[in-house]
């Protein structure tokens, strides 16, 4: 499909307090390669709506803005890394709106890869990767000094759980405070144990944004020497 040259503004604001002191941006998944546009009914974007709603509830009244990144194209597209470019543009747009506030990025699958790549942006304080796409050799040096929380199912057949574990190890060596929690028995779309994914992600994003404490399993995983901490079902 031919590329479009129309102006694209990737930031979609979902919660904007009058005086924001921080922000959370949510990044949806996509494909390895595709120049198809991201339509409003895109399934990967729709899957993140419960996460956005949960994060909004978790940060309500805390002065934390919430937004989404909507990509121009559905694919990563090799060296183009189109979702990364959109994410960096969204961060610049967010700074124009709110000033230089710290930002937490929450990304699923391809969006997790974009979030981790964009973690070196000066405004990014932390990254939450949900079933993130972490191919071999994916850089981690940009995450030095950041908090990095990865959640991955042991039964994911789309993105490799071993890849996210190896990435967390590299992030730690690079100077990030990183951990990986295993959502046993779930799947790439985060439909099995959906309540656990939603609750822990919302509380983690809020905690990293300074809107409350981190959920105990995440706080413990960040302190632990081991990377593969199991995520118990949320009661």
Steps between C-alpha positions, in 0.01 A plus 500: 500500500629848414612720787297803594661840540221652711603651833474248782473589867546179698398623846146428621435659840262305726548683830646846540501656848524875526845480656669177392810382685548186294351289224439144384497416128355170374632337181309227319636210297535448128683295239853429390444662159205699372445844350125472544358788703380444857122532482284606799370143531846343503480193726841555661406855596158394628663236721673776695181683593449307826859582593443869433182498708675322785792742496264798497326367810829423672642853452176697546557814704878455509590753230602234248400532135416191296530464125539251217736486204326433170743390230490608140567145378418158638854362461843546653646488150861411557750781541221753455371414850184697425335452843814628669489817292133547589575447869779757499270746321230436760749569781593831342134590455431404862780728619349786301170442682620431854857620526799281596315249719620141556328239284427130548465302176275191497529292182363168379682275252635726222403793721718350771794503261429863410467594867829335591679666208351838593603450863812708441295814437579764766139510620460123545544381859368145472374239255246221545520234228205262456596190301765720338663417169870477588692349209862388550736793530231755578686794662458565872768761573248783462319379813780577746353665808142407410254259661406214265220254582428220252205261519484197273300180477689173502265382222540794263528376141536840334784670687770286657497493883870408492565820307350721769699320768824551310407864447436553872845358570659742253303790645629418848856486374445836330400661830121474499299385799334218309286195572285248317184339636354182351122489447470123495235343282409817312542589132635774276168686476482506882147358491564210735553651846392834351404635842852439630657676200267800536529539876877457529574720199280784626647486850855474366458796265348706781777402741778581254330833429499585870124467544517226761704201614614234261305175526684268740599236239655767278681670787634162609607408146693824462690418819557135416822364359307255280315621193220245461264585782157336468197730500246346734131548415364831627233451764 
